[in-house]
Amino acid sequence: MPTTSIQISPAGKSDHTVLIDIWEASVRATHHFLQDADIVYFRQRILEEYFDLVDLYLLKNEAKVVTGFLGLSPGKIEMLFIHPDHFRKGYGSLLTDFAITNHQVAQVDVNEDNPQALHFYLQKGFRVVNRLEKDAEGKDFPILQMELKKDN
């Protein structure tokens, strides 16, 4: 996939509306274990709090359409979501590679009940190092903590 016209750039507050719409579409396509009430709850928390706690980057495709985004804290991917219309086009890999190369990311947490994400990060060289029974909100959504494998 040619990447010369694909752009990854910092996102600001004015981008939050498009990013939360991407988040919701992606979650509805991949997080089948969530109920509508869970999605409404997390959507509000992300808009009111979580977006402000991470460094946000958006990805625009060749047509200059925002197709996905990334939220980083030091050393960790906190959010990576691609709109389902753009799944399997390499955008998740581009954002992950950007995070690893430019921000020295080596950690990510994945919902155990999201096998697509688990498979994706395993393919990118991460490995499961821990399992938590509950998510950061204390909800019964088990989390797999993953780390990038170190070269020996």
Backbone bond lengths (Angstrom), bond angles and torsions (degrees), N, CA, C in turn:
res aa  C-N    CA-C-N  psi(-1)  N-CA   C-N-CA  omega(-1)  CA-C   N-CA-C  phi
1 M - - - 1.457 - - 1.530 108.35 -
2 P 1.327 118.74 123.19 1.456 119.92 176.75 1.525 109.80 -69.20
3 T 1.340 115.34 133.42 1.461 119.66 -175.69 1.516 112.46 -111.02
4 T 1.318 118.13 5.57 1.456 120.01 -174.70 1.519 112.40 -63.70
5 S 1.316 118.08 -31.27 1.456 118.90 -178.31 1.528 112.52 -103.36
6 I 1.326 117.15 3.64 1.457 121.37 174.29 1.517 107.43 -88.30
7 Q 1.324 115.98 134.56 1.462 120.52 -176.89 1.518 110.93 -120.08
8 I 1.328 115.75 134.35 1.460 122.63 168.82 1.517 105.27 -114.19
9 S 1.326 115.83 122.27 1.460 119.77 -177.10 1.523 110.45 -143.88
10 P 1.343 116.58 157.94 1.465 119.12 178.20 1.526 111.31 -58.51
11 A 1.318 115.60 144.19 1.472 122.00 177.33 1.519 108.17 -106.19
12 G 1.319 115.87 147.60 1.456 121.68 177.59 1.512 111.09 -118.07
13 K 1.331 115.82 -177.59 1.470 121.17 -179.69 1.526 111.74 -56.53
14 S 1.325 117.25 -34.47 1.462 119.73 -179.27 1.528 112.14 -66.13
15 D 1.325 117.04 -14.83 1.467 121.38 178.80 1.528 112.89 -92.93
16 H 1.315 117.47 -8.87 1.464 120.30 -173.24 1.523 113.43 -57.74
17 T 1.323 118.43 -37.46 1.464 120.66 -178.69 1.521 111.19 -62.91
18 V 1.313 117.87 -47.10 1.468 119.87 179.89 1.526 110.38 -68.12
19 L 1.326 117.27 -36.19 1.464 120.02 -179.59 1.525 111.70 -67.42
20 I 1.324 117.31 -41.87 1.469 118.77 -179.92 1.518 110.72 -68.01
21 D 1.319 117.57 -31.66 1.467 120.00 175.51 1.531 110.77 -66.56
22 I 1.329 116.91 -39.80 1.470 120.92 175.59 1.518 109.49 -63.91
23 W 1.343 116.07 -45.00 1.466 120.44 178.65 1.526 110.29 -55.12
24 E 1.333 116.78 -51.06 1.463 119.83 -175.85 1.524 111.71 -63.95
25 A 1.315 118.32 -43.63 1.465 120.85 178.90 1.528 110.55 -61.61
26 S 1.316 116.55 -43.28 1.455 121.50 -179.91 1.526 111.29 -65.10
27 V 1.330 116.19 -45.22 1.465 120.88 -179.95 1.526 110.64 -63.17
28 R 1.312 117.07 -42.94 1.472 119.50 179.82 1.539 110.98 -64.18
29 A 1.322 117.62 -28.03 1.464 121.65 179.94 1.530 113.48 -83.65
30 T 1.342 117.18 -21.55 1.472 119.48 -171.63 1.525 115.10 -125.72
31 H 1.307 118.15 -24.57 1.466 121.77 -174.61 1.534 109.68 -102.22
32 H 1.314 116.43 65.07 1.459 121.71 -174.29 1.521 112.78 -66.71
33 F 1.306 117.49 -13.12 1.460 122.60 178.85 1.531 112.15 -79.94
34 L 1.329 117.99 -12.08 1.468 121.44 179.33 1.523 110.96 -87.99
35 Q 1.313 115.39 142.04 1.459 122.32 173.50 1.533 108.29 -89.44
36 D 1.323 116.91 164.05 1.472 120.39 177.10 1.518 111.83 -54.66
37 A 1.325 117.40 -41.05 1.470 120.81 -179.90 1.524 111.01 -61.92
38 D 1.335 117.51 -37.03 1.468 121.17 177.70 1.531 110.09 -64.81
39 I 1.323 116.48 -43.85 1.467 120.72 -178.75 1.519 110.30 -63.99
40 V 1.321 117.56 -43.43 1.470 120.97 177.12 1.529 110.06 -61.07
41 Y 1.317 117.18 -44.49 1.472 121.85 179.48 1.529 111.07 -59.82
42 F 1.333 116.10 -52.84 1.469 119.37 -177.10 1.533 111.63 -66.94
43 R 1.310 117.37 -36.44 1.468 120.41 178.02 1.527 110.15 -56.66
44 Q 1.312 116.46 -46.59 1.466 120.87 -179.50 1.524 111.29 -64.90
45 R 1.335 116.83 -43.32 1.479 120.85 179.45 1.529 111.15 -62.96
46 I 1.320 115.98 -40.64 1.469 119.60 179.72 1.520 109.91 -63.92
47 L 1.322 117.19 -47.65 1.467 120.87 -179.48 1.523 112.51 -64.51
48 E 1.318 117.09 -42.40 1.463 120.95 -174.71 1.518 113.90 -83.01
49 E 1.333 117.19 -24.18 1.456 118.86 -172.21 1.521 114.53 -135.98
50 Y 1.337 116.93 -56.77 1.458 120.49 -166.90 1.524 114.56 -64.92
51 F 1.333 117.66 -39.14 1.465 118.91 178.49 1.530 111.06 -57.59
52 D 1.328 116.64 -34.24 1.463 120.23 -178.44 1.528 113.29 -78.18
53 L 1.322 117.69 -10.03 1.461 121.63 -178.05 1.524 113.49 -95.53
54 V 1.325 116.96 -5.14 1.462 120.64 -176.63 1.524 110.76 -127.62
55 D 1.308 115.39 161.93 1.465 121.38 170.29 1.524 106.23 -86.97
56 L 1.328 115.11 116.32 1.461 120.95 -175.66 1.527 111.75 -97.41
57 Y 1.324 114.63 138.52 1.460 122.15 175.47 1.526 107.66 -131.66
58 L 1.314 115.94 138.84 1.453 119.88 176.85 1.513 109.69 -113.34
59 L 1.320 114.28 155.11 1.454 121.13 178.65 1.516 108.05 -116.39
60 K 1.341 115.03 124.80 1.463 121.48 174.03 1.524 107.87 -107.51
61 N 1.335 115.02 132.80 1.459 119.37 179.59 1.536 110.84 -79.53
62 E 1.313 115.01 -171.93 1.465 120.90 -177.17 1.527 112.18 -59.64
63 A 1.340 117.07 -28.84 1.471 122.11 179.59 1.535 111.79 -87.80
64 K 1.339 116.28 8.06 1.476 123.37 179.62 1.529 112.52 66.61
65 V 1.339 116.64 25.19 1.456 122.84 176.69 1.530 108.10 -94.63
66 V 1.332 117.02 132.98 1.456 120.53 176.26 1.525 106.97 -71.55
67 T 1.326 115.91 117.54 1.464 121.24 -175.17 1.519 112.84 -111.54
68 G 1.335 117.29 -14.20 1.453 120.19 -178.90 1.507 110.94 -169.89
69 F 1.338 114.36 172.95 1.461 119.07 178.84 1.516 110.89 -153.49
70 L 1.312 113.23 166.33 1.450 123.94 -175.42 1.521 107.95 -136.58
71 G 1.325 117.18 136.67 1.456 122.23 173.59 1.512 108.81 -122.10
72 L 1.325 116.82 124.96 1.463 121.96 -174.95 1.514 111.94 -120.05
73 S 1.331 114.82 143.82 1.459 121.98 162.35 1.526 104.72 -116.78
74 P 1.322 119.64 170.39 1.467 118.69 -177.16 1.535 112.53 -54.14
75 G 1.330 115.22 117.29 1.450 122.25 175.91 1.521 116.40 77.95
76 K 1.346 117.99 3.56 1.463 119.30 -171.89 1.525 112.17 -142.05
77 I 1.333 115.14 138.43 1.455 121.39 168.91 1.523 106.78 -82.69
78 E 1.313 116.02 118.06 1.472 121.26 178.66 1.526 111.29 -96.14
79 M 1.327 116.47 -29.62 1.458 122.21 -179.17 1.518 108.31 -147.38
80 L 1.317 116.25 137.50 1.454 121.52 169.71 1.518 105.63 -150.71
81 F 1.316 115.55 113.09 1.461 120.68 -177.21 1.522 109.80 -136.54
82 I 1.318 114.67 136.48 1.459 123.43 177.18 1.521 107.00 -119.82
83 H 1.330 117.00 138.55 1.462 119.49 176.37 1.521 108.07 -62.99
84 P 1.345 117.96 137.00 1.470 119.66 -176.54 1.528 114.72 -59.10
85 D 1.317 118.41 -24.14 1.467 119.76 175.37 1.523 111.64 -64.95
86 H 1.335 116.44 -14.61 1.464 120.87 -175.79 1.528 112.80 -121.10
87 F 1.341 116.70 16.69 1.462 120.34 174.91 1.523 109.68 -61.70
88 R 1.324 115.26 150.67 1.459 124.72 173.97 1.525 113.96 60.28
89 K 1.328 114.62 34.50 1.466 120.12 174.81 1.522 111.22 -113.81
90 G 1.326 117.39 4.61 1.458 121.56 178.48 1.518 114.46 91.90
91 Y 1.325 118.31 0.87 1.464 120.30 -176.62 1.527 112.48 -69.11
92 G 1.330 117.19 -37.54 1.466 119.73 176.61 1.512 111.33 -62.93
93 S 1.317 116.01 -40.11 1.473 120.14 177.36 1.521 111.25 -65.21
94 L 1.328 116.72 -41.78 1.471 119.41 177.86 1.528 111.16 -60.07
95 L 1.336 116.74 -44.31 1.469 119.52 179.97 1.531 111.44 -67.21
96 T 1.322 116.77 -40.35 1.469 120.07 178.68 1.524 110.70 -65.07
97 D 1.312 117.00 -45.94 1.471 120.38 178.47 1.528 110.80 -61.61
98 F 1.322 117.54 -39.38 1.464 122.24 176.37 1.533 109.87 -60.01
99 A 1.323 116.58 -44.63 1.464 120.80 -179.06 1.530 111.34 -64.75
100 I 1.319 116.54 -42.71 1.463 121.13 -178.59 1.527 110.40 -68.99
101 T 1.316 117.11 -47.25 1.463 122.15 -175.24 1.523 112.95 -73.37
102 N 1.316 116.84 -45.30 1.466 120.34 -172.91 1.517 114.42 -94.98
103 H 1.337 117.17 -16.54 1.468 119.39 -175.37 1.526 112.43 -131.64
104 Q 1.324 117.37 12.77 1.456 123.49 175.64 1.527 112.87 50.07
105 V 1.306 116.29 38.43 1.456 121.73 177.59 1.524 109.52 -68.88
106 A 1.329 116.03 137.54 1.457 121.39 177.53 1.524 112.01 -139.42
107 Q 1.344 118.21 4.35 1.462 121.31 -177.49 1.528 110.94 -136.62
108 V 1.327 114.32 151.52 1.460 121.84 173.43 1.525 107.56 -158.20
109 D 1.316 116.78 146.72 1.463 121.97 172.67 1.526 107.85 -108.36
110 V 1.339 115.54 140.81 1.460 121.43 -177.38 1.526 108.41 -130.85
111 N 1.326 116.22 138.22 1.462 119.13 172.31 1.528 108.36 -63.87
112 E 1.308 116.82 128.15 1.459 121.12 179.70 1.529 111.58 -57.42
113 D 1.319 116.65 -32.11 1.457 121.23 -177.77 1.527 113.20 -86.28
114 N 1.323 117.43 15.22 1.464 122.34 175.88 1.537 107.82 -117.05
115 P 1.338 117.40 79.00 1.468 119.87 -175.03 1.527 114.11 -62.68
116 Q 1.335 117.68 -27.84 1.470 119.45 178.48 1.523 110.37 -63.24
117 A 1.333 116.92 -43.85 1.467 120.39 179.74 1.526 110.57 -66.85
118 L 1.313 116.63 -42.97 1.463 119.91 178.80 1.526 110.05 -58.41
119 H 1.315 117.04 -48.96 1.465 121.08 179.54 1.535 110.78 -60.21
120 F 1.320 116.89 -43.86 1.463 121.60 179.90 1.524 110.65 -56.83
121 Y 1.330 117.25 -51.45 1.469 119.92 -176.55 1.522 112.13 -70.16
122 L 1.332 118.15 -32.68 1.465 119.50 173.81 1.526 109.76 -61.75
123 Q 1.330 117.04 -42.01 1.467 121.52 178.41 1.531 111.63 -64.21
124 K 1.323 116.61 -30.07 1.475 121.34 -179.64 1.529 111.67 -82.85
125 G 1.327 118.42 -0.03 1.456 121.33 175.30 1.519 115.41 100.49
126 F 1.324 117.27 9.32 1.463 120.23 175.75 1.527 108.96 -85.74
127 R 1.332 115.70 159.26 1.463 120.83 175.42 1.522 108.55 -136.36
128 V 1.315 116.65 151.16 1.462 121.94 178.46 1.521 108.37 -74.84
129 V 1.347 115.89 128.33 1.464 120.56 179.10 1.525 112.67 -117.20
130 N 1.346 117.27 -13.71 1.455 119.70 -179.19 1.523 109.27 -163.53
131 R 1.326 115.74 155.94 1.462 122.02 175.78 1.517 108.42 -127.92
132 L 1.321 116.14 130.63 1.459 122.33 176.50 1.522 108.48 -110.67
133 E 1.309 117.18 137.36 1.465 121.95 -179.46 1.525 112.27 -67.34
134 K 1.335 116.61 -31.72 1.464 121.54 -175.38 1.528 110.00 -126.20
135 D 1.338 115.68 155.59 1.464 119.65 176.55 1.528 110.16 -79.34
136 A 1.313 117.13 -177.79 1.467 122.35 -176.41 1.525 112.39 -64.17
137 E 1.324 117.02 -20.72 1.473 122.31 178.31 1.525 111.54 -87.07
138 G 1.339 116.95 -3.34 1.454 120.58 -177.36 1.515 113.22 82.44
139 K 1.331 116.53 12.14 1.466 121.17 179.75 1.533 109.60 -86.67
140 D 1.316 115.80 156.01 1.463 122.17 -176.02 1.527 112.93 -78.56
141 F 1.326 115.65 56.78 1.453 122.15 175.10 1.527 106.83 -120.82
142 P 1.347 117.59 97.48 1.464 119.94 -176.21 1.529 112.49 -56.56
143 I 1.314 114.40 142.25 1.465 123.25 -176.92 1.525 109.57 -117.17
144 L 1.318 115.34 135.55 1.461 121.57 171.78 1.518 107.71 -103.18
145 Q 1.323 115.19 119.86 1.467 119.92 176.41 1.521 107.22 -88.35
146 M 1.324 115.31 129.43 1.455 121.02 -175.98 1.517 110.64 -123.50
147 E 1.326 114.96 150.24 1.460 122.01 175.80 1.514 108.96 -131.68
148 L 1.326 114.61 149.11 1.458 120.54 175.56 1.516 108.55 -69.23
149 K 1.324 116.18 130.45 1.464 119.72 178.74 1.525 109.24 -63.01
150 K 1.298 114.58 137.27 1.464 119.92 175.94 1.524 109.05 -87.39
151 D 1.343 115.21 141.79 1.464 118.86 176.01 1.511 109.30 -70.36
152 N 1.309 115.61 136.42 1.473 119.48 179.71 1.492 111.39 -91.32
